[in-house]
Amino acid sequence: MLDEVNNLPDVVKQYFIKTLKDRLTTDFNSVKLRQQGQLRTLEKDQWMEFSAREVIVADECSFHWKAKVKIPLGLHISVVDSFNLGIGYGQVKFLSLIPIGHESNSVELNSGALHRYLAEGVWCPTVLLPCHGVKWVEKDKDSAEATLTVGESTVSLVFRFKNGDVISVYSDGRFGKFRSGYQKKGWEGHFKDYREVNGIRIPFYGEVGWWENNKLRLVWKGQIVEAEWGIKNE
């Protein structure tokens, strides 16, 4: 792991050294997260509170996110988003029981889910290593572009760094599903409140949004409540 880090652009190399430290020689492979925060859609201004659990696995290029979202009258909906073997999946249920909608394995969904997986590498940093397929190209002294191919999808994100931490990610065209159907829009995420958990440094706050009419409109704001690392073969 140390050899492949040494061959990366300087700004990316500094990130891994600061983030993983002595874990650069450890086969740290996955993370389990508990999150809480707020979300909304581009079409609505109302924020809804959520609590969620997520598992991200670097070797499998996968994530599984399950959330409980509060809606008016003390009710809730459950939301599942996942990505595995190059296939994206989404499901929504009312009161965790009654299906409202689901989708799986479309070109647009797979691509959008891969964008999300790559961005959420900040919470499972070994996701972003070349051994898991990520190719890094320096953009300037503070940023680098990461490109990843899984299945039939290839996506790129520009990571911006400050003092060895990822502070933002950006794509000028991520697929999202809106009222008019799937569209590619500019998409951006911000990260802060970095903390060390068992020797690994990750951001405990993140927010993402879509660019529309030259303005970034946030649709997700989340706080990490708990993080638990997985070591391969343990």
N, C-alpha and C positions, 0 to 999 in steps of 0.2 A: 504493500500500500504506500509506503514511504517513497519508493522509486517513482511510482506514477504521479504522485503529488509534486515531486521535484521537477517534473517535466511540464507542468502546467504554467499558464501565464502567471506572472508574479502576484497579481491581485487575487487570483484564485488560490494560488499556493498559500498566501498569507491567511486566507480565510480558513482553509483546512487545518493549518497548523494551530491557529487560535481556537478553532471550534473543537477539534478532536484531540489535540495535545497528545498524551501518551496513548490514546486510543488509535493512533495511526497504525499501530502494529497489532490491533485487535480486530477480530472478525465481527464487529458490531453490524447487525444486519437488519434490525427492525425496531419499531417503536409503537407502543400503545399510548394513546392520548385520551384525556378527558378534556372537553372544551365547554365553554359557555359563551353566549354572546347574542347578537342580533342579526337578523337578515331581512331582506325585502327584495322585491323585483324592480326592474327598471320602470315598469308601468305603474307602480304604486309607491306612495311616499311613506306608508305606515311601516314602521319597524316592528318585527315580531321576535320575541325572546326564544332562544333555543338552548338545549343542552345536548351534547353529542359525545359519542365515543368513536375513535378512529384507530385503525391499524394500518401502518405503512410498512411494506416489506420490500427491501431493496433487491434481493435476489430474484424476486418474482415480478418486479416492476408493477406492484399492485398497491391499491389502497381500498379500504372499506370504511365508509363513513355512515353512521346511523344516528339520526337526530330526532328529538322530540321538540316540535315547534308549537308554542302556545298561540292559540287563536281566541277571538272573543267568546264570551259566555263560559269561560273556564274550560274550554275544549282544547283539543290539540290534534295535530296531524303528525304522522311519522314519515320521515324521509330517509331513503337509502340511496347513496351514490357510491358507485364502486368502479374499479378498473382492474382487470386481470387478463393476462394472456392477450393483451392488445384490444380487449373488448370493454367498452363502457356500458354501464347499466344504471338506470334510475327508476325509483319506485316511490309513490306517495300513497299513504293510506290515511283515512279519517279514523281517529281514535285508535290507531294502530291495528285496525281490524278490517275496515271496508276499503277496498282498492279504489283509488281515484284515477290513477294512471301509472303507466310504466313504459319504459323504452329500453331497447338493448341493441347493440351491435349495428348502429348506423355509422356511416363514414364521419358525419359531423359530430355525433356523440363521442365516438372513439377518439377523435382528434382533440375535442374539447377536454375530455377526461385526461388525456395524456398531458396536455398543457397544465392542468391542475396538479397532476402527479409530480411533474417536474418542478413546479413552483413550491410545492409542499415538501420538497427535498430539504428545505431549511429546517424542518422538524425531524428529518431522518437523514443527516448529512451524507452518509455513505451512498445514498441514492445518486448523488451528484458526482461520484467518482467515475473516471474513465472505465474501470473494470465493470461497471454496470451500464456501459454503452454511451455515456455522455461525452460529447466532443466540445471542447472549449476553444474559443477564439477571442483574443483580446480586442476590445473596441477602443478603449483609451486607458489611462492609468487608473481609473476608478471603476471600470465596468468591463464585462466580458459576456459574450453570447454563448449560451449552452444549447446544443442541438441533440435531440434524442429520437431514435427510431424504435418503435415497438410494433410488431405486426405490420400492418400496412400504413401506419400513421407515422409521420415525421413532423416534429414541432421544434420551434426555437423560442428561447426567452432571453432577453437581455437582463443580466443581474448587475445591480449597482451596489458597490461596497463602500463602507466608511469605517476606518479603523479596524479592518479585518472582519467586519460583520456585514451580512447582506441586509441592505436597508430597503431595497425595492426590486421588483421584477416587472418586465414589460414585454408585451407582444403587440405588434401593430395589427394583428388579425387572428383572434381566437374565435372559434365557433361558439355561439351561444344560441339558445332557443328563446325567441321572443314571440309576441302575439302574431307577427307576420311570418313566423317560421324561423328556421335557422338562418343566421347571418354571421358574417365575420365582422367583429368590431375590435377596436383597440381595447386592451385589457391590462390592468395594472394592479400590483399588490404592494403594500408597505409593511415593514416588520420592525419591531422595536421591543424594548424591555427584555434584553438578553439576560439569561441566567444560566448558571452551570448546574446540571443535574448529573450526579455520578460521573463527573469528569467530562461531560459533553455540554457544549454551549449552544443553546437554541433561543429563539425569540419567544417570549410568552404572550406577545400581542401581535395580531395580524389583521389587515383589512384589505379588501379587494373591491374593484369596481370596473365599470365599463366606461370607455370614452364615448361621449355623445355630444354633438354640437360643440366640439372643442372644449368640453368640460368633463372631468372625471366624476362620475356619479357612483358613490360607494353602494354596494349591495350586501356586503358581509363584513361584520366586525366580530372578532373572536378572541377570547382569552384562554390560554392553556391553564388548566387546573391541576393536571397531573401528567407526568410523562414517565414511562417505564421502558427501558431498553431491552432488546433481545440480542443475545449473542449466539451466533451460529453454532450448531451442534451441542448447545447446552441442554 
